[in-house]
């Protein structure tokens, strides 16, 4: 089946109809190599036979181009075989005898014009034996016809209008054959020219599926179309290779298509190119090697072929469609064709050619990345400029956020001769770059560097934050080895800087609670020290504000180095533990943006996990789940050990968010996948694991096991002096479990201790949570405690804690028979839960409201307040100019999901498109707004939006704690963000 050739076949049908009427014509079919001229002629033959034509067909032969009337003889001889093919022979019963008589009249050495009468005799042979059966003459590759047959075909084309005859010939531009002048005469004699172009993407996909006989992903088909340039011959050859090799044809395999080497393509290309000139194949290979750096001058210098010959070969190949010419150079038009040409070259010859190309480009002062492209495929050159070029280009790739390419260039640099000191520097650069995408490989390179020279230790410590990042990402075995290799005498005594770094970043021993790593004098390293000091102070409790302010002042606006990125993240932790979630979210967003630009996956995972925890506290449940899952997904390709500081930071927050959202099954699966179900890391990392495992087990009904975990966590934290309930609320979690077992007195004691600690801290979030729990355990007599909890939490950004307090307050009001007040509070909670889009929480709030004798009013809130959390996140990103595909990638959802959210948001907002979003989001203009990152959640409100709180796990009659509050209201009844209320 032909694709996208209907217009050309329409011209053929018209010519055949005219021939039936006795007025024939001649048509010429042109197209580059492999474009499908032969297939087109075969289709024309089928059309003619269906109309009752007698079809004579042959093709030009490169090996017979000097044989007198060779093509003409083959054409007429084919007619004598007509009956075998189901078509009557036009020569009649004695046609073969008459053809032999004509041939006998030809002299042995035929030169010049045809002998008198030969043309007329040959023409009479074409007169149909049956007058009502016209003739179609098909000649493929006419450019290879001998001169005498060309003259005969030219005269035949000129006379076709007087006969029931259609002449259809094809030629490939750029192939002039033995007689270019005669070929031009033949082309001039044609009535019409049919030019066959490349196939479009849809036709290419259809042809590919037809050849393979199976389904093909659209993106894979598009990649095949791009790699072949829509050339039918290349597509068919590719389909054959795919079929034989059994390669996948899904979207994941699309990227590898241009690199598939098809041997048959190389063979056909070599044959075609060799026929152009003796030098054409060498020129074609040079174009393939130089690729985008190819110019006629460079090709001539690389091959040693004179410029006129190079120009002639390039011109011919361009006319054939094999290469594309333009300013400033030449390139092979199809990636698959270039791959085939290069694959056909012996490996040694190919590398040697790339070596010559690299030297040539370096002499011509070509851009460094152009030189490096050839160095990557060349033999070692043992020249200083080659090593310098590879390192410089690696640095450019790293700055552009492509660590994989950077590592590749640096590994190639190791092939060049270099001193031990220089090799050490390269290995450390490889380790730093590889750490962004492959932790195990990074440590392998760092190990090799440290073993190579003693100065590697000093070099490693000279990069601010690199050693700390290695301690964060490495397994226990790796970090222990690294600490031993980089330690000094003080570390041997347990008081040195490496000891502090290991504990703080690998979460060993007391982890961040211990002494911060000492300053080194570098500004970014000193800022990191301040951030660690702030985090340690926050863990210990009161008197941490001074350290947090110092860390906040040391923050740079655009983090770049590992030290600056870690400073942002550790300061964000300290701020979040102080309840300053908006500031923490801004720092996370800045670190996340930098990490994504640098493709620094460990930092990205860390930042996402921190943001998930902060978003959870502020009530953005869907966003928190998205971030937590995305962070965990990044760990797998990184190869992070579950016991590493990075994995503990990410996985414990993932499990925590899942538990708070009520996704217990997924949380247990995450616990099992991480290996934390029965075993946990030592030191501070182990305490974090016990905390989230204990809370999950308690929430799921495994109360005794949960209490054991929480008690062990508490003992560890107390031994290190970490007694901040905002960091690890193990007492309140234990109180819930004890209450579930009926041990109310112990539960109240734990709650009272946590409330006292929180009161001393002056942090409203843990204080409000402790008061909420105390009220829920005591019942209606402690209604005033619940009211105080709500009051305290309204002044904070802790929306989740405020939501719990509101539900407890409403439930206690119902139990105390204060039904109007209970209905007001619970209706508020139900409305907010519905706005956030948390269905379990909405159902729980509705159940309490129904028990209080109330019912939900229909919500008709227009504008922003009527959007779900997911819809608001999508429109905020869309307002920055992102496309739907970019939004989907950013939020780890499907494009269709983004489209649905936008459609619903537009309808609720009463707008027609994203062009109006900025005005809706910022009606007073951007200047009146604060400047959060686009990834931040909406500004905090006085009545926080929250996520689901832990269920009543043991079936006891505890006060429900899983509703969501709604925003505060000003005197006029409108919803007012909390930050505006606080400012008055």
C-alpha positions, 0 to 999 in steps of 0.5 A: 500500500502506498502512502501519500502518493494519491496525487501522483497516481491521479496524474497516472490515471488521467494519462491512462484514460487519455491513452485509451482514447488514443492520445497517449502521453509521457510522464516522469517520476523523480525523487531522491534515493529510497523515496519509493519510485519503484513502488510507485511504478509498480502501483501504476502497473497495477492500475493499468492492468486493471484498465486492460492495458498491456504493461511493458516494464524494465529498469536501467542497469548500471552494469549494462549502461554501455550495451547498445539498445540494452534497455530497449531489448529488455523492455521488448523482450519482457513483452514476449513473456506477457502470457506467462504473466497473464497479459497478451504479448503485443508483438503477436505470434511472430513478434520474437522473430521480428525482433530478431530481424531488427537486431540483425540489422544493427551493426556490431559497433553501434555509434551515433544515431540509430540506423535508418528504419530501426526506430520505425521498426521498433515502434511498430513492434509496440503497436498492440496486437489487439487495437482495444488494448493500449500499452503502458511502458514503464522504465525505472532508473532511466538514468542508467539507460544506454545512449541508444535506448535513451534516444529511442525513449525520447522519440517514443515520448515525443510520439506518444500523443499520437498513439494509444500509449503511455510512457512512465519513466523514473530517475533519481536526481543527482545520478547523471548516468552515462549521457547527461545530455540525452537524459535532459532531452528525455526529461524535456520530452515528458508531458508532466513530472511527478515529484515524490517527497518524503512521507509525513509523520502519519504516513510514516507511522502507518508504513511502520505499523504495516511493515511490523504487523503490530502496534507502535507507540505514537512517540516511537513512530514519530522518532522513527519518522524523524530519524529516517526523514520520512524516507520509505526505504529507510523506514522499511529497512528500520522495520525489518531490523526491528522485526528481526531484533525483537526490539520494543516499540514503546515510548521508552524505546523512542530515544534509542531509534537514531542509534539503531544501526541497520546494515542493509542501509549501509550497503545500499548507500555505499552502492549508490554513493560509489556510482557517483564518483571514485571519491564520493564514498570517502566524502560521505564518510567524512560528512558522517564523522564531522556531522554538524561541523562539516564544510567542503573545506574541512572535508577536503582537509580531512580526506585529502581530496581536492575541493572541486571533487568534494564539491561535486560529490556533495552536490550530487549527494544533495540532489539524491537526498543523502545530504543536506547543504546550507550555511555554513556546512553539510550534514547527512539528512537522516540520523539513521543513515548517518548511524549506518554509514558510521557503523559500517566503518571499522572501529579503529578507522572510525576512531582515527578519523575522529582523532584527525577531525578533533585536531582539525577543528582545534586548529581552526579554533572551532568551539570547544564543544565541537572539538570535544564531540570528536575527542569523545570518540577518538583515540587518546591524543596525548596532547595537553589541549585535548585534556583541557578541552574535555575538562572545560566542556565537562564544566559547561555541561555541569553548569547547564544541568547535565551531570551525565554528559559531564561525567562522560567527558571527565571519564574520557579525560582520564584516558589522556596521559596526566600526572597523579595530581591531575588525575586526582582532581579529575576523579574528584570532579567525576565523583562530585558530578556523579553524585547528582545522579548515581551515589554508588558510582560517585563513591567509587570515584571518590575512593579511587581518588583518595587512594591515588594521592595524599592531596586528595583529602585536602582537595576534597575539603576545599570544595565547600559542602561536598564532603557534607553532601557525601556524608548525607548520601552515603551508606554507613559503610561508605561514610565510615570509610570516608571519615577514616580516610579524611580524619585527623588526630582530633577525629580519632579522639571523637572530637574532630571536625569530621566526627561532627560532620559524620554525625550531623549529615549521616545522622549518626549518634546524636545527628543534628543535635550534636555540635555543628561542624566547625567553620572553615573560613569559606563563606558558604561553609560558614553559612552551613555551620550556622544552619547546623547550629540553628538546627541543633539549637531548635532540637534542644528547645528554648533559646534557639531564636538567635541561632536561627536568625544568624542562619537566616541572614547567611542565606544567599538568594540563589544557592549554587554550591553544595554548601549553599544548597545544604544551608537552605535545607537545614535552615528550612528544617529549623524554621519549620520546627519553629512553626515558620512554615512559609519561610521554610517553604520559600527556602525549599522552593529555592533549593528545589529550583536550583537542584532541578536546574543542576539536575541534582537528584539528592538535593531535589529529593531532600527538598521535596521531602522537607516541602512535603512535611511543611505542606502537610503541616499547613494543610495542603494534603494533596501537594504534600502527598505529591511531594513525598511520593516524588521524593521517594521515587527519586531515591530508587534510580539514585541507588541510595542506601536505606540507612543513609542520611538522605534516605532516612530524611526522605523515607521517614517523611514519606511514611509520616505524610502517608500516615497522616493522610490515612494511607496506611497500606501504602505507608506499610508498603513504604516501611517494608520497601525501605527495610524499616519494618524490623530493622532500623539505622543506628543513632539519630536516624534510628530514632526518626525511623522508630518515631514514624514506625511507632505512629504508623503502627499505633494508627493502624491498631498495632498499639503495643508495638507502637508504644515500644517504638515511641518509647525507644525513640523518646529515650534516645532523644532525651539522652541527646538533650533533644526535647522539642515536641515540634521536632519529635512529638513522641509524647503525644503519640505515646499518649494516644496509644496509651489512651487506646489501651485505657491507660488514661492517667499515663496518657494525661501525664505524657500530654501534660509534659508535652504541653509544658515543654511547648509552653516554654518554647513559645511555639503555638503549633506544638502547644496547640496540638498538646492542648487539643489532645489534653481536651480530647482525652478529658472530655467536656470538662476540658472544653475551655482547653479546646477553646484555648487550643483553637485560639492559640492555633489561629495565630499560627501557620499550623493549619493541620493542628488547628483543624484537629482543634476545631473538630475536638472543640465541636465534638466537645460542644456537642457532648456538652449539649451546646448544639448551636455552637457545635453545629457552627464549628463542625459546619465550618470544619466540613466546609473547609474539608470539602474545599481542600478535597479530603473526602475521608475528613469531609465524611467524618466532619459530616458525621459529627455534624449530623450527630449534632443535629445539623446538616450541610448547607450547599456551598456556592462559594465563587472565586478562589475560595471555591477551588480545590487544593489541586485546582489552585496548585494547577492554576498558580503554576499555569499563571507563570506561563507553564504549558500543560505538559510542563505542569504535569511533569512538575506535579507528577500527574497526567496531562489530562489531569491538568486539563480537567483541573484547569477546566473546572477552575475556569468554570468556577472563576468565570474566566475563559483562559489562562490569560486571565489567571494573573488578574484573578490571583492578584487583582491588585497587581503583582506589586501588592503581593509577597513574592513566593516561588511558584511552587509555594502553596497559597499564603497561610490563612488564619483558619488553616486548611489541613489534612486528615488526622489519625483515626481512632485506632483502637475502637475506643470512644476517643474524641475524633480529631480529623476535621479541617477548619476554615478561614477566619472571617472579618467583620464583614463575613469575608475570608481573610488570610491569616497573615493579614489578620496578624498585621492588623 
